[in-house]
């Protein structure tokens, strides 16, 4: 299946520009979220370098961020750059479980292969399998108990665009 980031942009913007005044945009080297301000009338989710997975990841963060967080640059989240020690990496992974679960759901909605991002190439080696298991556990909770509303709306729109069936636990193996 062909995956073009322009399709993600189109589906997202058709789905959320009017209802949430938020647009998805292609960016440069680093992804970032900017709330609307005096020079930009729309909130902007900017993903990195045309990477399909980057768009999914940034939208996943937006899907989880509450109304107050969506008024802050990068949702006001902390980010400790690559090179994290074991304790800091564990904290990073703990806060990334839910966004990466949403990212996995969005990816499956497109038939796009998902891999967790430990995002620590020059730091302590992560337990990728263990982190993947935690993310999958959260995916299954979302499938069973319901996912964040914006994530469900985008998942449904993506599944319609890509002609994908309703997601089940069988869609989330690793």
N, C-alpha and C positions, 0 to 999 in steps of 0.2 A: 504494500500500500504506500502511496506517495504521501509524504508529510511536508507541507510547505508552511512556514511560519506566517505567511500572508493570510492563510485560511484561519489560523488562530486569531489574528488581529481582526479580520472581518467578522467572524462569529462573535468574538468578545464585544467588539464595538457595536454591532447590531443588537446585542443582548443588553448591554449595560450603559451606553452613553446617555440615553434618555433617563433611565431609571436611577442611575447612580452618578451621573455626570463624570464618568470615569472612562478613560480610553487606554488601550494597550498600544504601545509604540515600540518600534525597533530602536535600539540604542547602540552605544559603542562598546567599550571594554568592560564597563561595570554596570550591573543592573541597579535600578534605584526607583523609589516611589516618591512622587512629589504631589502634595495636595494642591488644589487650585489656589491661585494667588492673584495679585493685581495684574500680572502680565499673562497669565494662563487661566482661562475660564474653566477648564476641566482638570480634574485630578488625572495624573499620568502614571501608569505602570510602564516602566521602561526596562526592557529585557536586553540581554547582552548579545551582541554580534550576530544576530539572526539565528541563534541556537533555539531550536524547537523546545528542548528541555528547559532552557532558561526562561522562556515565556511561560511554560507550565508552572515552573517553580515560583516565579514572581506573582503570577495570578493566584496561586495557592495561598501565598502569604496574604494577599488582598482578601481572599475569601474568608480568612479566619479573623482578620483585624476588625475590631469593633469600631463603632462610629467615632469615638474619640481618637483612637489610633490612626484612623484614616485622615485625620487632620494634621498629622505630624509627618515630617520627612522620614522616609523609610520606617514609618509607623512608630518611630521612637524606640525601636529595638536596638539593643546593643549588638555589636558585632566585633568579635575578637578575630583578627586576621589569621591566615594560614601560619602554622608554626605553633599551634596550641599544645600545651602540656596535657597530661592525662586528665587532670581535674577539669581544666577548662574545656577540653574536648567532650568530656562527659556532660558538662552543662550545655554545650552547644547541641549535642545530640538529643538531650532531654527536651529542649525547646523546639527542635526540628521535627519531632515525631509527628505532630498533627499536620504541619504544613506539608511534609513529605507524604503523609497518607493522602491528603487531598491531591497532591501532585500525581501520585500513583493512580488515583481514581480518574483524574482528568486525562492522564496518559492512556489508561485503558479505554476511556471513552473515545479515543482516537485510533485505537489499535497501535499505539506507539510504545515501544519497549521502555520500561522504567528501570532505573538503577538508583539506589539511594546515593546521596551525596554526603560524604563525610567531610569534604571540603578542608582537608588538612594535610596536603601533600608533603609539606616539609616539617610536620610535627609528629607527635606520637602516632604510631600505627593504630588505626581503629579496628574494632571487631565488626567488620562490614556485615557478616552473616547475622550477628547478634542484633545489630542496629536494624537490619532489614526485617528481622523477625518482629521487632517492636513496632516498626512502621506498619507491617502487615496486620498485626494485632489491632492497631488503631483503624486500619481500613475496614476490617471485619466488624468492628464496633460501629463505624459509620454506616456500613451496609445494613446492619441489624437494627440500630437505634435511630438512624437518620444522620445525614451529614449537614454541615453548615448550609444555610439556604442558598447563598450565592454559588457555592460549590455545586450543589444539586442543579441549580438553574444552568450553569455553564456546562456541567456534565451532560445534562439532557440535550442542550443545544449542540454540543460536539457530537454526541451519539447520533443525533438526527442528521447532522452534516455528513458524518462518515458512515452512515447506515449501519450502526452497531446496535446489537441487542442490549437489553437490560443487563447490567453488571451483576455477576454472582461471585461468590467466594472462589470459584474455579478460575476466575480471571486473574487471580492474584497469587500466582505461584512463583517461586524463585529457586 
